[in-house]
């Protein structure tokens, strides 16, 4: 192995991979151009370390940019090394992990550098949906490099020094770094929704390792399974008490409490992440009406509605799961759409994307209604009508058009208060989970404590699911 390009780039690889597992590829490569007297400068590895190793025994390909070499800028040979890594990863069917610390395009190489950028984009596009792509940002990731991170499936950011931007904050009208740092991890994770996880370097590496261990190596791999040491029939007493925050519900039903949440800081009214059920990885999507802290105290409340950000967050997650054959569990608790002028601008398209993602996905899909499932928002949230294979509901769930009190005011608009009250009670009855089950909309009304064993049995039954779609190049939503 080469000893070139040592420093933080190398130490990051060592921190990420299993001990002594990294094998470098292309360690002797240097910059090829002679423009602007570049040959007079040392360019070990051309500013990027590339190679392969293992994470918990799983093969991964890694590149780590070295900011000490021309600020980690991307030139012709730098890009060529990354492209070669992608070629190997595609042949072997293994994830690619990029550790980013880069000043952007190498100005001295001009067109050659720009062409190299484009070749990386092309490799990422071909790899999309075939192998998992993970990007972790530790320094600058700006301009065209931000496209590289967004072409990957998951993006991690170091909380203090990492910067992700298309345009520098100071270049935006009415904005500057001290006022609103649009390149910061906080902005990109909470406001833009471009980042899945934020933390210090150690926690970033720990979460990448956990994610790799939960994901299949490629779109034809069934290796995201492990022996289950938890009781498959374990009763989850009291989970209905925390139904407002599905993070606790998902942890309760998952094997040994395993739950890896993605994009936890963005669009918090919807929760997305991975759990384990009978040793198999399952993608989870759930509505949230309340956020609890680690001590179980309520710190934020939500209206139980779908907003554009929530819909896009869930749609992207479902699309990933479908591409890699990961089953999807949905916990539905929604009563409508967000009603603001700002939301209205993007709501219809965002909800359409989510509806399409559910309907288009051919992986096993199981939905459990834990609270409200009202109006067309409930249809979007993994309903039986758009393809849920099994649709369960807790006894107190409400499944129907709208809140019964509001419906009664419309139905009995000109009647007495007593008539309105009677209509509300009648409407509530026809929207009960039991009523929905009698109509075949709900497959079974289950006790909250039995949720784990029901969903495990459902996914076991659906393991060999096959479903055809009309022949076409791809959808357009």
ABEGO torsion letter per residue (X at the ends): XBABGBEAAAAAAAAABBBGABBBBGAABBBABABGGAAABBBBGGGBBBEBBBBGGBBBBBBBBBAABGGGBBBAAAAAAAAAAAAAAAAAGBBBBBBBBBAEBBAAAEAAAAAAAAAAAAAAAAABGABBBBBBBABBBBEAAAAAAAABABBBBBAAABBBBABBAAABBGBBAAABBAABAAAAAAAAGABABBBBAAAAAAAAAAAAAABBABAABAAABBBBABBAABBBBGAAAAAABAAAAAAAABBGGBBBBBGAABGAABBBEBBBBGGBBBBBBBBBABBBBAAGBBABBBAGBBBAAAAAAAAAAAAAAAAAGBBBBBBBBBAEBBBBAAAAAAAAAAAAAAAAAAAABABBBBBBBABBBBEAAAAABGBAAAGBABBBBBAABBBEABBAAAAAAAAAAABBAAAAAAAAAAAAAAABAAAAAAAGABABBBBAAAAAAAAAAAAAAAAABBBBBBBBABBAX
